[in-house]
Amino acid sequence: ELRNIAGIKQSTCAYCGVGCGVDIHQQVSPESTQIEAVSLQGSQDHPANFGRLCVKGENLLATTSLDDRLLYPHIKNERVQWSQAIEHVANKFNDIIAEHGPESVAFYVSGQLLTEDYYLANKLMKGYIGSGNIETNSRLCMSSAVAAYKRAFGEDVVPCSYQDLEQTDLIVLVGSNAAWTHPVLFQRMQHAKQINPDMKLVCIDPRRTQTAAMADLHLPLKPGTDAVFFNGLLAFIAAANACDSHFIQQHSEGFEQALASASSYTPERVSQICELGIEQLLDCYQWFIESKRAISFYSMGINQSSTGVDKCNAIINCHLASGKIGRPGCGPFSITGQPNAMGGREVGGLANQLTAHMDIENPQHRQSVQTFWQSPTMTQQPGLKAVDMFDAIKDNKIKAVWIMATNPLVSMPNRQVIEDALDKCELVVVSDCVATNDTISKADVTLPAAGWLEKDGMVTNSERLMSRQRGIIAAPGESKSDWQIIAEVAKAMGFSGFDYASVADVFREYAKLTGYENNGERLLDISALAQLSDAEYDLLKPVQWPVNANYPNGCAQVFSDNKFSTPSGKARFLPITPQLPQAKIDNDYPFILNSGRLRDQWHTMTRTSRADALNEHSPQPLIHIHPKDAAKQQIKEGDYVEATSRFGKLIMAANITEDVRSGEVFAPIHWSRTFASHGCVSALYSSVNDPISGQPELKQTPVAIAPK
Ligand code: SF4
């Protein structure tokens, strides 16, 4: 029995980019006198969820057992002291840099890291080692959205807030199964519809997902034709005289060129290319122009494409043309996958970004950051994006990689390339909280990281809301926070500038940098938080950036003044020429494999698989096949099916369903060799990616299927 109730602490869910607040009830164990977390519930006062949680959030505590935890540092599977491990990593990195230069090393990090971890990893690589080779798994998730926002607004700014979902007339979900992937936001949409029954939900998705089933209108478009659909909408807005001429003339540039690219996409032509019924298509277009307020809500189905950036800009163009931006209930709303993908974007976790939304290619910005850091060097160029980074490891150009809190062997495309790369790499360091996953099996050095519930720091959700994750129980074994591990390695490499007394100390430095030499050029400015004391940081309530002299309490509605971060201060239209996916079917590979998340698992299952309740929903991976295709291939429900692409194969049991279009199959992303020896989808993906964002085309792999 437990005694001494110690109260409740608020933290933020460890999974998706909704960023729900959780109240954790803690007590002191009579046996150990240590604080234990005994139960949790959604925080009623957290603006992301107001008490709601999805099943993953409800089961967070069931995933925090010590089974299979990485508790001690290891070199070549032998337990060592922290000092030995740190010295080994620092010396090896220094030796390789001395012999081959700073571009011969890399960090591959994660949207699971907290902002302070991310900030220090970026500082070490870009400002001290002097290379841009720090890349994050967020490249696979939303880098196309980042590039598109930057093209349109001059800065990576998400212009919407969750409260917009409750103030709109129309939500168009594109390439998003929010009912499963961002459940609490979908609940908010449903709630908004109950309050305002005239509000409409449209789901544009090749699959009939749970989201599609609950929408007013489902448009099962041909995969990869989204830019055609939105070019058609832009042309329709113009033809119907539904443009916001004042906004276009006063606050934007490039409208004529964008419209010229779109004008040939008549509804009839769009209907034919997208394989959609003309009436349904016109319903959606008409609703968009008739609605005073509309939100386009999109995620991986748009971003994970060889033309993902153009697809995002095709969506943004429609909002600019109709003036549905900078007002409550309006905007193009890209939703992040991971709990801190947004925080990574802010501190420069992507190889082509500098910290605080400064540009790596801008000499003044580089100088500014270097002066602020007082660092010995500064990368002069962007680093390698994820696919190129692992290619460079395979080609022996990068000889040491430190992988933090991610499992690229399961999540990156073309598994064989990643496997070869890690096998060849001279030094593979992995810091993680789990002891077993596919990537860890390739590590030379493993460093035990503290996990959720055990560490303090900040995360930013999909609406720019910064919330605290709070450490409640002691980190087990010898595990440490990632920021501490990074700082210790940096110091062992001989760098000053990494002495921090606390995580709050790191946060203050980052907050100060966002306001440094920022004369209102960039919206990402949280300099009002740079003076927080440790106690104030600990008690900080969720707040949306910017947080500065103009917005001391944060800002929910950006662009309401129609001022954008471009040199002219105007939003930019982009002319879009739609392209079909690069990977195409042929006689050998006649089906398109689509992939995505399930309701109750998270990424590569290293945590969610520990909760029995979460494993019940889908105990094994299933490949979804249309009945016509199943009959043709002589596959019956439950049969094991082999799916083969040019790059690899998987085996999963068949789920025969009309939820997928004929000619397309769907498989979940979660399983790896660790959990199902033949169920790893990443083995089948090609490395084709968007030339602007570098985001791989993970929704479109030609495959052959046959009974096994
Ligand atoms: Fe966690 Fe996302 Fe579920 Fe909220 S919606 S509880 S953030 S997984």
Boltz pocket constraint, residues with backbone or C-beta under 6 A from the ligand:
constraints:
  - pocket:
      binder: B
      contacts: [[A, 13], [A, 14], [A, 15], [A, 16], [A, 17], [A, 18], [A, 19], [A, 20], [A, 49], [A, 52], [A, 53], [A, 54], [A, 55], [A, 56], [A, 57], [A, 58], [A, 181], [A, 182], [A, 183], [A, 184], [A, 185]]
      max_distance: 6.0
